[in-house]
Amino acid sequence: MLIPVILAGGIGSRLWPASRAMLPKQFINFPGQSGSLFQATILRIEGIASLGHPIVVCNADHRFLVAEQLRQIQKQQNTILLEPVGRNTAPAVALAAMTAQQSAADPILLVLPADHVIQDQATLQKIITQGIELARAGKLVTFGIVPGSPETGYGYIEQGAAIAGTVAAQVSRFVEKPDLATAQTYVASGKYLWNSGMFMFSAARYLEELQRFAPDIYASCHGAFAALEMDNDFYRIPDAAFRQCRADSIDYAVMEHTADAVVLPLAAGWNDLGAWDALWEIQAKDPGGNVVSGDVLLQDTHNCYVQAQSRLVASVGLLDTIIVETADAVLVAHKNSVQAVKKLVAQLEQQNRPEAVSHTIVYRPWGSYQALAAGTGYQVKHIIVNPGAALSLQLHHQRAEHWTAIKGIGQVTCDDREFRLLPNESTFIPLGAKHRLSNPGTEPVEIIEVQVGNYLGEDDIVRFEDRYGRVSQTI
């Protein structure tokens, strides 16, 4: 059996302000793409023979986002492993391998990052099929991208001796991101491929080599796996056990040391969407070379990427510029400088700015809320509750709430009262009252919530009942 392992961690900080900690790039529906990158990663391998259900490894904060996006593409029979902290790819894949061995006899793992674009699905599947035979023969396969230019933002793989009867080669060495002159020599030689971060091997062979070359990581993961906790439909990796694990990549921990590393060249329109210039490269352009989405007006503007999400964006006299507008932030950058966006995000994090973490629309397991207005002693939100979902039974010590329904029929609990809330109706939730809003219907329920009080933070929540296992949490 071939089991996909989807690595869905990371925050994609170079794609800020669209990508943020609570909604990273792999879960975003970028303009010009059908669905999210995470969903596309799973769908593009459909049809491969003996394909099992995916194992998804993600941050615990994204668990309901992952579950909802899987539901949207009708992929609900799967395993979701929740990482309490990021420890890079070697530990993540080790836990996935141990999990896979519980459901199949020596399965082959196809390890895929969740944030890549691959345009040629047929070529990808053809190369994956060739990789399966190599993995069954005990090889640890990586997929190297045939370079189209001397890129300095990727690591490279040097091809060694060809493997008879295949297009694969032994891995001679992995090299870090080179300077431009070195990258030019790599591409000119024809011996080097970009390192895609995609792998294939049997679960047993990977664990065997990990135990040989990184025994401390193997031991930490083995202990964490033995203590996996079921949380609704998720497998929660225990924090204390996993936090002790050393962070390392598959490349460093295993692939650089094993004698059985092989590489398959892949030319299938691959892009890791590492920064905004990559989105400009892959999308259709207007006669001026611009990629535009949203409410945008251009005058004398060329070779730019302009994305407007919540208001009109106008540009005059710009060249090679990135403009990305969201409801609470605007990024303007030269196309050659977009790698430095990550440094901006680091500044936001140092200042504890909320723009580094979340958008004005915040997704929750029951739906979402959007901050509409705020001032001293008040805050206004637009709340959407999905069909069949419910907020926790909760109270607030420092605020009261006024709810006005605008769509759907909600079910309200307020202390010992239960009643329906219809469109155009309002209700008042006093300070200290136990309350809940649920949606027993088949269409979303939408309300406008006005919060009034001395403190309006999300941590002023005391939960009594919660179907999502959050009674001890504040969000």
C-alpha positions as CSV (number, residue, x, y, z in Angstrom):
1,M,0.0,0.0,0.0
2,L,1.1,3.5,-0.8
3,I,0.3,5.9,2.1
4,P,0.6,9.7,1.5
5,V,2.2,11.6,4.3
6,I,1.2,15.2,4.0
7,L,3.4,17.6,5.9
8,A,1.2,20.6,6.7
9,G,3.2,22.5,9.3
10,G,4.9,25.9,8.8
11,I,3.5,29.4,8.5
12,G,4.8,30.6,5.1
13,S,5.9,34.0,6.6
14,R,7.3,35.2,3.3
15,L,3.7,35.3,2.0
16,W,2.6,37.7,4.7
17,P,0.1,39.4,5.0
18,A,-2.0,36.7,3.3
19,S,-0.2,33.9,5.2
20,R,-0.2,34.1,9.0
21,A,0.3,31.8,12.0
22,M,-3.4,30.9,12.3
23,L,-4.0,30.6,8.6
24,P,-0.7,29.7,6.9
25,K,-0.2,29.5,3.1
26,Q,-0.9,25.8,2.7
27,F,-4.6,26.4,3.7
28,I,-5.2,29.6,1.7
29,N,-7.2,29.7,-1.6
30,F,-4.8,31.9,-3.5
31,P,-6.2,33.7,-6.6
32,G,-5.8,31.6,-9.7
33,Q,-5.7,28.3,-7.7
34,S,-8.6,25.8,-7.3
35,G,-8.9,25.2,-3.6
36,S,-6.0,25.4,-1.1
37,L,-2.5,24.2,-1.7
38,F,-3.1,21.5,1.0
39,Q,-6.2,20.3,-0.9
40,A,-4.4,20.3,-4.2
41,T,-1.5,18.3,-2.8
42,I,-4.0,15.4,-1.9
43,L,-6.1,15.6,-5.0
44,R,-3.2,15.6,-7.5
45,I,-2.2,12.0,-6.5
46,E,-5.7,10.6,-6.9
47,G,-5.8,7.6,-9.2
48,I,-2.4,6.1,-8.3
49,A,-2.8,2.3,-7.7
50,S,-3.1,1.0,-4.1
51,L,-3.3,4.5,-2.7
52,G,-4.2,4.5,1.0
53,H,-5.8,7.3,3.0
54,P,-3.5,10.2,3.9
55,I,-1.7,10.7,7.1
56,V,-1.6,14.5,7.8
57,V,1.0,16.0,10.2
58,C,0.1,19.5,11.3
59,N,0.3,21.9,14.2
60,A,-2.3,21.3,16.8
61,D,-3.7,24.9,16.3
62,H,-4.7,24.0,12.8
63,R,-6.5,20.7,13.5
64,F,-10.0,21.9,12.7
65,L,-8.8,23.8,9.7
66,V,-7.3,20.6,8.4
67,A,-10.4,18.5,9.2
68,E,-12.7,21.0,7.4
69,Q,-10.6,21.2,4.3
70,L,-10.4,17.4,4.1
71,R,-14.2,17.3,4.5
72,Q,-14.6,19.8,1.6
73,I,-12.8,17.4,-0.8
74,Q,-14.5,14.4,0.7
75,K,-11.4,12.9,2.2
76,Q,-12.6,12.2,5.7
77,Q,-11.1,8.7,6.2
78,N,-7.6,9.7,7.3
79,T,-5.3,10.2,10.2
80,I,-4.4,13.6,11.5
81,L,-1.3,13.8,13.8
82,L,-1.1,16.9,15.9
83,E,2.3,18.3,16.7
84,P,2.4,20.4,19.9
85,V,5.7,22.1,18.6
86,G,7.5,22.0,15.3
87,R,10.5,19.7,15.2
88,N,11.2,19.7,11.4
89,T,10.6,16.8,9.0
90,A,12.6,13.9,10.4
91,P,10.5,13.5,13.6
92,A,7.2,14.2,11.8
93,V,7.8,11.5,9.3
94,A,9.0,9.1,11.9
95,L,5.7,9.4,13.8
96,A,3.8,9.0,10.5
97,A,5.8,5.9,9.7
98,M,5.1,4.3,13.0
99,T,1.4,5.2,12.6
100,A,1.3,3.7,9.0
101,Q,2.8,0.4,10.2
102,Q,-0.3,0.0,12.5
103,S,-2.7,-0.2,9.4
104,A,-0.6,-1.9,6.7
105,A,2.2,-4.4,6.4
106,D,5.4,-2.5,5.5
107,P,3.6,0.3,3.6
108,I,5.4,2.7,1.2
109,L,5.3,6.3,2.3
110,L,5.0,9.2,-0.1
111,V,6.1,12.3,1.8
112,L,4.7,15.5,0.3
113,P,4.9,19.1,1.6
114,A,1.4,20.6,1.6
115,D,2.4,24.0,0.2
116,H,3.7,23.2,-3.3
117,V,2.3,23.8,-6.8
118,I,2.7,21.0,-9.4
119,Q,1.0,21.8,-12.7
120,D,1.6,18.5,-14.6
121,Q,-0.3,15.9,-12.7
122,A,0.2,13.1,-15.2
123,T,4.0,13.5,-15.2
124,L,4.0,13.6,-11.4
125,Q,2.1,10.4,-11.1
126,K,4.3,8.6,-13.7
127,I,7.4,9.5,-11.7
128,I,5.8,8.5,-8.4
129,T,5.0,5.1,-9.9
130,Q,8.6,4.6,-10.8
131,G,9.6,5.6,-7.3
132,I,7.3,2.9,-5.8
133,E,9.4,0.2,-7.4
134,L,12.7,1.7,-6.1
135,A,11.2,2.0,-2.6
136,R,10.1,-1.6,-2.7
137,A,13.7,-2.5,-3.5
138,G,14.8,-0.8,-0.3
139,K,15.8,2.5,-1.7
140,L,15.1,5.9,-0.1
141,V,13.9,8.0,-2.9
142,T,13.9,11.8,-3.2
143,F,12.4,13.8,-6.1
144,G,14.8,16.4,-7.6
145,I,13.3,19.2,-9.7
146,V,14.9,19.7,-13.1
147,P,16.1,23.3,-12.8
148,G,14.8,25.9,-15.2
149,S,17.2,28.6,-14.0
150,P,20.1,29.1,-11.6
151,E,18.0,29.7,-8.5
152,T,19.7,30.7,-5.2
153,G,16.7,30.1,-3.0
154,Y,16.8,26.3,-3.3
155,G,19.1,23.5,-2.1
156,Y,20.5,21.2,-4.8
157,I,21.0,17.5,-5.2
158,E,24.0,16.3,-7.2
159,Q,23.3,13.1,-9.2
160,G,25.7,10.3,-9.0
161,A,25.8,7.0,-11.0
162,A,22.7,6.1,-13.0
163,I,20.6,3.2,-11.7
164,A,20.2,0.7,-14.5
165,G,16.7,0.3,-16.0
166,T,15.4,3.6,-14.5
167,V,15.8,7.3,-14.9
168,A,17.0,7.5,-11.3
169,A,20.5,8.1,-10.0
170,Q,22.4,7.6,-6.8
171,V,22.5,10.7,-4.7
172,S,26.0,12.0,-4.7
173,R,25.5,14.8,-2.2
174,F,23.0,17.4,-1.0
175,V,24.2,21.0,-1.1
176,E,22.9,24.1,0.6
177,K,21.5,27.2,-1.2
178,P,24.3,28.4,-3.4
179,D,25.3,31.9,-4.5
180,L,24.4,32.9,-8.0
181,A,27.8,32.0,-9.6
182,T,27.7,28.5,-8.0
183,A,24.1,28.0,-9.0
184,Q,25.0,28.9,-12.6
185,T,27.7,26.2,-12.7
186,Y,25.3,23.6,-11.2
187,V,22.7,24.2,-13.8
188,A,25.3,24.3,-16.7
189,S,26.7,20.9,-15.6
190,G,23.4,19.1,-16.0
191,K,24.2,17.0,-12.9
192,Y,22.3,19.0,-10.3
193,L,18.6,19.1,-9.4
194,W,16.6,21.3,-7.0
195,N,15.8,19.7,-3.7
196,S,12.0,19.5,-3.6
197,G,11.6,18.1,-0.1
198,M,9.5,15.2,-1.5
199,F,10.4,11.6,-0.6
200,M,9.4,8.0,-0.9
201,F,10.5,5.0,1.1
202,S,9.1,2.1,3.0
203,A,8.1,2.9,6.6
204,A,10.4,0.2,7.9
205,R,13.5,1.3,5.9
206,Y,13.1,4.9,6.9
207,L,12.8,4.0,10.6
208,E,15.7,1.6,10.3
209,E,18.0,4.3,8.8
210,L,16.7,6.9,11.3
211,Q,17.6,4.6,14.2
212,R,21.0,4.0,12.7
213,F,21.9,7.6,12.0
214,A,19.8,9.6,14.4
215,P,19.1,7.2,17.3
216,D,18.1,10.0,19.7
217,I,15.4,11.2,17.3
218,Y,14.2,7.7,16.8
219,A,14.0,7.1,20.6
220,S,12.2,10.3,21.3
221,C,9.6,9.6,18.5
222,H,9.2,6.0,19.7
223,G,8.4,7.3,23.2
224,A,6.0,9.9,21.9
225,F,4.2,7.4,19.6
226,A,3.7,5.0,22.6
227,A,1.9,7.9,24.4
228,L,-0.3,9.1,21.5
229,E,-3.6,10.4,22.8
230,M,-6.9,10.3,20.9
231,D,-8.7,13.7,20.8
232,N,-12.0,13.3,18.9
233,D,-10.8,12.3,15.4
234,F,-7.2,13.4,16.0
235,Y,-4.0,11.8,17.3
236,R,-2.4,14.2,19.7
237,I,1.4,13.8,20.1
238,P,2.2,14.4,23.8
239,D,3.9,17.7,24.4
240,A,6.3,16.6,27.1
241,A,7.7,13.7,25.1
242,F,7.9,15.4,21.8
243,R,9.4,18.7,23.0
244,Q,12.5,16.7,24.1
245,C,13.0,15.6,20.5
246,R,15.8,17.2,18.5
247,A,14.7,19.2,15.5
248,D,16.2,18.0,12.2
249,S,15.2,17.5,8.6
250,I,15.0,14.2,6.7
251,D,18.0,15.4,4.6
252,Y,20.3,15.9,7.5
253,A,19.1,13.1,9.7
254,V,18.9,10.3,7.1
255,M,19.4,11.1,3.4
256,E,22.9,12.5,3.7
257,H,24.1,9.4,5.5
258,T,22.3,6.4,4.0
259,A,24.0,4.4,1.2
260,D,20.6,3.8,-0.4
261,A,19.5,7.4,-1.3
262,V,18.4,7.8,-4.9
263,V,17.0,10.7,-6.8
264,L,14.3,10.8,-9.5
265,P,14.3,13.8,-11.8
266,L,10.9,15.6,-12.0
267,A,9.9,18.2,-14.6
268,A,6.2,18.8,-13.9
269,G,5.8,22.5,-13.4
270,W,6.9,22.5,-9.7
271,N,7.0,25.6,-7.6
272,D,7.2,25.8,-3.8
273,L,5.5,29.3,-3.7
274,G,8.2,30.5,-1.3
275,A,7.5,34.2,-1.8
276,W,5.2,36.6,-3.7
277,D,7.4,36.7,-6.8
278,A,6.7,32.9,-7.3
279,L,2.9,33.6,-7.4
280,W,3.6,36.2,-10.1
281,E,5.6,33.7,-12.1
282,I,3.0,31.0,-12.3
283,Q,-0.1,33.0,-12.9
284,A,-1.7,34.5,-16.1
285,K,-0.6,38.1,-16.8
286,D,-2.3,41.0,-18.5
287,P,-0.6,42.7,-21.6
288,G,1.5,44.8,-19.1
289,G,2.9,41.7,-17.5
290,N,0.8,42.2,-14.3
291,V,-1.0,39.6,-12.2
292,V,-4.1,41.2,-10.7
293,S,-6.9,40.0,-8.4
294,G,-9.6,41.9,-6.6
295,D,-10.7,45.5,-7.0
296,V,-7.6,46.9,-8.7
297,L,-7.0,49.9,-11.1
298,L,-3.6,50.2,-12.9
299,Q,-2.1,53.1,-14.8
300,D,1.4,52.8,-16.4
301,T,2.1,49.7,-14.2
302,H,4.2,46.8,-15.5
303,N,5.3,43.4,-14.3
304,C,3.6,43.8,-10.9
305,Y,1.6,41.5,-8.6
306,V,-1.4,43.4,-7.1
307,Q,-3.9,41.6,-4.9
308,A,-6.8,43.5,-3.2
309,Q,-9.0,41.7,-0.7
310,S,-11.1,44.3,1.0
311,R,-10.9,47.6,-0.9
312,L,-9.9,49.4,-4.1
313,V,-6.1,49.3,-4.8
314,A,-4.8,51.7,-7.4
315,S,-1.3,51.8,-8.8
316,V,0.4,54.5,-11.0
317,G,3.9,54.3,-12.6
318,L,5.1,51.1,-10.8
319,L,7.5,48.4,-12.2
320,D,8.3,45.0,-10.7
321,T,6.3,45.7,-7.5
322,I,4.3,43.5,-5.2
323,I,1.2,45.0,-3.6
324,V,-0.9,42.8,-1.3
325,E,-3.8,44.3,0.6
326,T,-5.8,42.7,3.3
327,A,-8.4,44.1,5.7
328,D,-5.8,45.0,8.3
329,A,-2.4,45.3,6.5
330,V,-0.8,46.3,3.2
331,L,2.5,45.0,1.8
332,V,4.4,47.0,-0.8
333,A,7.7,45.4,-1.9
334,H,10.0,45.3,-4.9
335,K,9.9,42.0,-6.5
336,N,13.6,41.4,-5.9
337,S,13.2,41.9,-2.2
338,V,10.3,39.7,-1.3
339,Q,12.5,37.2,0.6
340,A,12.9,39.9,3.2
341,V,9.2,39.8,4.1
342,K,10.1,37.2,6.6
343,K,12.1,39.8,8.5
344,L,9.1,42.0,8.7
345,V,7.1,39.2,10.2
346,A,9.9,38.7,12.8
347,Q,9.5,42.4,13.7
348,L,5.7,42.0,14.1
349,E,6.3,39.0,16.4
350,Q,8.8,40.9,18.5
351,Q,6.2,43.6,19.0
352,N,3.4,41.1,19.7
353,R,1.4,42.5,16.9
354,P,-1.8,40.5,16.1
355,E,-1.2,41.0,12.4
356,A,1.6,38.3,12.6
357,V,-0.9,35.7,14.0
358,S,-4.3,36.1,12.5
359,H,-6.5,38.0,10.1
360,T,-9.6,40.0,10.9
361,I,-11.4,36.8,10.0
362,V,-10.5,34.1,12.5
363,Y,-11.5,30.5,11.9
364,R,-12.8,28.3,14.7
365,P,-14.0,24.7,14.7
366,W,-17.6,25.9,14.7
367,G,-17.2,28.5,11.9
368,S,-15.5,31.9,12.0
369,Y,-15.7,35.5,13.3
370,Q,-14.6,38.8,11.8
371,A,-13.8,41.9,13.8
372,L,-15.7,44.8,12.4
373,A,-15.0,47.6,14.8
374,A,-13.5,48.2,18.2
375,G,-13.0,51.1,20.7
376,T,-12.7,51.8,24.3
377,G,-15.1,49.4,26.1
378,Y,-16.7,47.9,23.0
379,Q,-16.1,45.5,20.1
380,V,-18.3,44.4,17.1
381,K,-17.9,41.0,15.4
382,H,-19.6,39.2,12.5
383,I,-20.0,35.6,13.6
384,I,-20.8,32.6,11.3
385,V,-21.8,29.3,12.8
386,N,-21.6,26.3,10.4
387,P,-24.6,23.9,10.1
388,G,-24.6,21.4,12.9
389,A,-22.0,23.3,14.9
390,A,-22.1,25.0,18.2
391,L,-20.0,27.3,20.3
392,S,-19.0,26.1,23.8
393,L,-21.3,26.6,26.8
394,Q,-19.4,29.5,28.4
395,L,-19.5,32.7,30.4
396,H,-17.5,35.9,30.6
397,H,-16.5,37.7,33.7
398,Q,-15.8,41.1,32.2
399,R,-18.2,41.6,29.3
400,A,-21.8,41.4,28.2
401,E,-22.9,40.7,24.7
402,H,-25.8,41.8,22.4
403,W,-26.6,39.4,19.5
404,T,-28.6,40.3,16.4
405,A,-29.3,37.5,13.9
406,I,-29.0,38.4,10.2
407,K,-29.2,34.9,8.6
408,G,-30.3,31.4,9.5
409,I,-32.0,30.3,12.7
410,G,-29.9,29.9,15.8
411,Q,-30.5,28.1,19.0
412,V,-29.6,30.2,22.1
413,T,-28.9,29.0,25.6
414,C,-28.8,31.8,28.2
415,D,-28.6,30.4,31.8
416,D,-31.9,28.4,32.2
417,R,-33.5,29.7,29.0
418,E,-33.4,28.1,25.6
419,F,-34.9,29.7,22.5
420,R,-34.6,30.2,18.8
421,L,-33.1,33.4,17.3
422,L,-34.5,34.3,13.9
423,P,-33.2,36.9,11.4
424,N,-33.8,40.5,12.6
425,E,-34.2,39.4,16.2
426,S,-31.9,40.3,19.0
427,T,-31.0,39.1,22.4
428,F,-28.9,40.2,25.4
429,I,-26.3,38.0,27.1
430,P,-25.6,39.5,30.6
431,L,-22.2,39.6,32.2
432,G,-21.7,36.2,34.0
433,A,-24.5,34.4,32.2
434,K,-23.8,30.8,31.0
435,H,-24.6,30.9,27.2
436,R,-24.2,29.1,24.0
437,L,-25.1,29.7,20.3
438,S,-25.7,26.6,18.2
439,N,-26.9,25.9,14.7
440,P,-29.2,22.9,14.4
441,G,-30.1,23.8,10.8
442,T,-28.7,23.2,7.3
443,E,-27.6,26.7,6.4
444,P,-25.0,28.9,8.2
445,V,-26.2,31.1,11.1
446,E,-24.9,34.6,11.0
447,I,-25.1,37.2,13.8
448,I,-23.7,40.6,14.7
449,E,-22.2,40.5,18.2
450,V,-21.6,43.7,20.1
451,Q,-19.4,43.2,23.1
452,V,-19.4,45.8,25.9
453,G,-17.2,45.6,29.0
454,N,-14.0,46.5,30.8
455,Y,-12.0,43.8,29.0
456,L,-12.7,42.2,25.7
457,G,-9.9,39.7,25.2
458,E,-10.5,36.2,23.9
459,D,-9.0,34.8,27.1
460,D,-12.1,36.0,29.1
461,I,-13.9,32.7,28.4
462,V,-14.8,30.1,31.0
463,R,-15.9,26.9,29.2
464,F,-18.3,24.3,30.8
465,E,-19.1,22.1,27.8
466,D,-17.4,21.9,24.4
467,R,-17.7,19.3,21.7
468,Y,-14.3,20.2,20.4
469,G,-12.3,19.3,23.5
470,R,-11.5,22.9,24.5
471,V,-12.9,23.1,28.0
472,S,-9.5,23.8,29.4
473,Q,-8.5,26.2,26.6
474,T,-9.2,29.9,26.0
475,I,-9.7,29.7,22.2
